[in-house]
Amino acid sequence: MKTLNELADAVHAQAWAKGWHSETEDLNASLERACNNLHDEVSELHEAWRNGQLHEPCDKAAKMVEAGIAPLTCIEEEMADIIIRSLDTARKFKVDIQDAIERKHAFNATRAFRHGGKRS
């Protein structure tokens, strides 16, 4: 199994190969686009939930089957997209995502139940 950083490397290389990055885009524009795209993926997950389609085949299921790939449900596809976009952005900005997640997870363990009473 790949580490998160190895997966981030592969995701980022594919994003470059598929034209999602360019040498001329400045980092501010790149981060803005990445945030917008991540927001879109979260919104697509929310829409699937609102429409009662979380466990239905995603809109790419037929194409996945044609390609010999087991099809995803909507929740699987959107959760994967959220992580893929996050890993791509981490690599673009030279974030050691494995280390960042491990340290943030360790910090979260020190926090109070529901972070002191937050509702959500």
C-alpha positions in Angstrom: 0.0 0.0 0.0 1.2 3.5 -0.8 1.8 6.1 1.8 -0.4 9.3 1.6 2.7 11.1 0.2 3.2 8.5 -2.5 -0.4 8.7 -3.4 -0.2 12.5 -3.4 2.7 12.3 -5.8 0.8 10.0 -8.2 -2.4 12.2 -8.0 -0.4 15.3 -8.7 1.6 13.8 -11.6 -1.7 12.7 -13.2 -3.3 16.2 -12.7 -0.3 17.7 -14.5 -0.5 15.1 -17.3 -4.3 15.8 -17.7 -3.7 19.5 -18.0 -4.9 20.7 -14.5 -1.7 22.6 -13.8 0.5 25.0 -15.8 3.8 26.6 -15.3 2.3 30.0 -15.9 -0.5 29.9 -13.2 0.6 31.8 -10.1 0.2 30.2 -6.7 -2.6 32.5 -5.5 -4.7 31.6 -8.6 -3.8 27.9 -8.1 -4.9 27.9 -4.5 -8.1 29.8 -5.4 -8.9 27.3 -8.1 -8.1 24.4 -5.8 -10.4 25.7 -3.0 -13.2 26.3 -5.5 -12.8 22.8 -6.9 -12.8 21.2 -3.4 -15.9 23.2 -2.5 -17.6 21.9 -5.7 -16.8 18.3 -4.7 -18.2 18.8 -1.2 -21.3 20.4 -2.7 -21.7 17.4 -5.0 -21.6 15.1 -2.0 -24.2 17.2 -0.3 -26.4 17.2 -3.4 -26.2 13.4 -3.6 -27.3 13.2 0.1 -30.1 15.7 -0.5 -31.4 13.7 -3.5 -31.2 10.4 -1.6 -28.6 9.1 -4.0 -25.6 8.4 -1.8 -25.6 4.7 -2.4 -26.8 4.8 -6.0 -24.3 4.3 -8.8 -22.4 7.5 -9.7 -22.9 9.2 -13.0 -19.7 7.7 -14.3 -20.6 4.1 -13.4 -21.3 2.9 -16.9 -18.0 4.4 -18.2 -16.2 2.8 -15.3 -17.6 -0.6 -16.2 -16.6 -0.1 -19.8 -13.0 0.6 -18.6 -13.0 -2.5 -16.5 -13.2 -0.6 -13.2 -15.7 -1.5 -10.5 -18.2 1.3 -10.5 -18.5 3.7 -7.5 -21.6 4.9 -5.6 -22.1 8.6 -5.4 -20.7 8.8 -1.8 -17.7 6.8 -2.9 -17.0 8.9 -5.9 -17.4 12.3 -4.1 -15.4 11.2 -1.1 -12.6 10.0 -3.4 -12.8 13.3 -5.4 -12.5 15.3 -2.1 -9.4 13.4 -1.1 -7.8 13.4 -4.6 -8.2 17.2 -4.9 -6.8 17.6 -1.4 -3.8 15.4 -2.1 -3.1 17.2 -5.4 -3.2 20.6 -3.6 -1.0 19.3 -0.8 1.6 18.3 -3.3 1.3 21.5 -5.4 2.1 23.4 -2.2 4.8 21.0 -1.0 2.8 19.9 2.1 3.9 16.7 3.7 0.3 15.5 4.0 1.1 12.3 5.9 3.0 14.2 8.6 0.4 17.0 8.7 -2.5 14.5 9.2 -0.6 12.6 11.8 0.2 15.7 13.8 -3.3 17.1 13.5 -4.8 13.8 14.5 -2.5 13.7 17.5 -3.6 17.3 18.5 -7.3 16.4 18.0 -6.8 13.6 20.6 -5.9 16.3 23.2 -9.1 18.3 22.6 -12.2 18.2 24.8 -15.3 16.2 23.9 -16.9 17.9 20.9 -14.1 20.5 21.3 -15.7 21.9 24.4 -19.4 21.7 23.4 -19.6 22.7 19.8 -22.8 21.7 18.1 -21.3 20.7 14.8 
